[in-house]
Amino acid sequence: CFRIAQEAVTNVVRHARATRLTVTLDTENGALHLVVHDDGVGFDVAAARRRALSGESLGLLGLEERVELAGGRVAIESASGRGTTVRVSLPLGRAGDEAAP
């Protein structure tokens, strides 16, 4: 979770030209929820994914891969002039962990 948050915040610092950045961390229903939101310039998420897949920019792809490897989900919402919100949900506990009888 730390590395995912680090990548999201690094992207804000490098690209967003934001004046505000919020990071929230919460737990609910056996999951850890991370939200990184900025009031920056925003971007076209689909275009950024295409650039990442062609090898031009790997930050977004790396973030999504980390979430996937941890068994989580990620949603990235952004629009030009409206900032960006990255929402990540990660399961608490590892695969195969079960409560003792």
TORDRENZA-756854 format. One record per residue: x, y, z of N, C-alpha, C in turn; residue in one letter. Coordinates in steps of 0.05 Angstrom, whole numbers, plus 5000, padded with zeros to 4 digits. Last residue first. Example, Ala and Ser with C-alpha at 12.3 -4.5 7.8 and 13.67 -1.06 7.14 Angstrom:
<sites>
525749555142527349795143525850015157S/526448865156524649105156526449345156A/
</sites>
This chain:
<sites>
479945535284477345435295477145495325P/482746145258483045895272480445805283A/481246405193481046435223481346155235A/486246375143483546305153483546335183E/489646535085489346585114486446525122D/489346485031489846235046489646285076G/492147105018490646875007491346635024A/492447535076493547415052491847185043R/489748165099490347875102491247765075G/485348575064487048545088487348245093L/485648754996484648575016486548575040P/485049434975486849204979485649025000L/483049914931482149734952483949494952S/483950584911485150314912483850164936V/483151124869481950964891482950684889R/485151754852485951464850484751324874V/483152304818482652144842483451864836T/485052944795485152654792484552534819T/482753554762484253394781483953094776G/480253834722478653754744480153584765R/483053944675482254174692480654094717G/480953354646482453594642481353824659S/479852844694478952994670480553254669A/479652204725480952464719479652584695S/480251644765478351834753479752104749E/481650984771482851254767480951424752I/481550454814479850614796481250894795A/483449794830484150074827482250204808V/483849244876482449384853483349674854R/488248694893486448914898485149014872G/492448334896489748234896487548444900G/497448514889496548504917493648394919A/497648544834499348344848498448304877L/494349004827493548734817495048514831E/497549404848494949354860494049064852V/501949374813502349334842499649264855R/499549524765500649254768501049184798E/498150054774496049864769497049574773E/503350274779501450294801499250084798L/505450164728506650054752504750054776G/502050484697502050194693503250054717L/503550994715500850904718500650594716L/509150984700508251034727505450934732G/511250934648510650684663509450734691L/510851154584510651234611509651004628S/511850874536512651154539512651244567E/510150354525512750394537513650684541G/505150264508507150284487509950344498S/502450274556502650014543504750024520L/502750834566504150644584504550374570A/499451034525502251104526503850914543R/494550804542495750734516498650794515R/493951064591494250764591495450684564R/493251584573495551524590496051224590A/488351534546490751604531493251534547A/485051424591485351224569487851284552A/485551904621486451644632486851444610V/487652524609485952324596487052044604D/488152924670489152804645487152604634F/489253494715487953254705489153154679G/491453924742490553964714489053724703V/489353834811491153914790489753924762G/487653704861486153904847487654004823D/487652994879488953264876487053444860D/487552424922486052624906487652884903H/487651774936489451994932487952184913V/485551294981484651484962486651714961V/485150625000486950854996485651034975L/482850145043482050325022483850575022H/483149475057484449725062483849905038L/477949035079479549145058480749415068A/474048835113476348675107478148775086G/470249275116469549005105471948845096N/475149775117472349705118471949435104E/479750285132479149995130476149965132T/483550805099481250715116481050405113D/486751385083487051105086484951015106L/487851925038486351805059486651505059T/490952495018491352205019489752105043V/490553064977489652925000490052624997T/493053664955493353374952492353254978L/492954274920492054104942492253814935R/494954474875495354634898494554484923T/498454134820496254154840497054354862A/501053954775500954244781498754304801R/501653414760498953524764498853834766A/506853174754505153234730502753414736H/509853074800511153104774509453224753R/506153034842508353224844509553284816V/502952604823501752874828503953084827V/506652194821505352284796504152554799N/507652144876509852224858508652324831T/502751944893503552214902505852314884V/502851444868500651624862501451914870A/507451214891507351254862505151454855E/505851204946508251344938508151414908Q/501450854944501051134952503451304943A/504450394930502250494913501650784919I/507750344974508950394947506850484927R/503950245015505750475016506850544988F/501749765000500050005000501850255000C/
</sites>
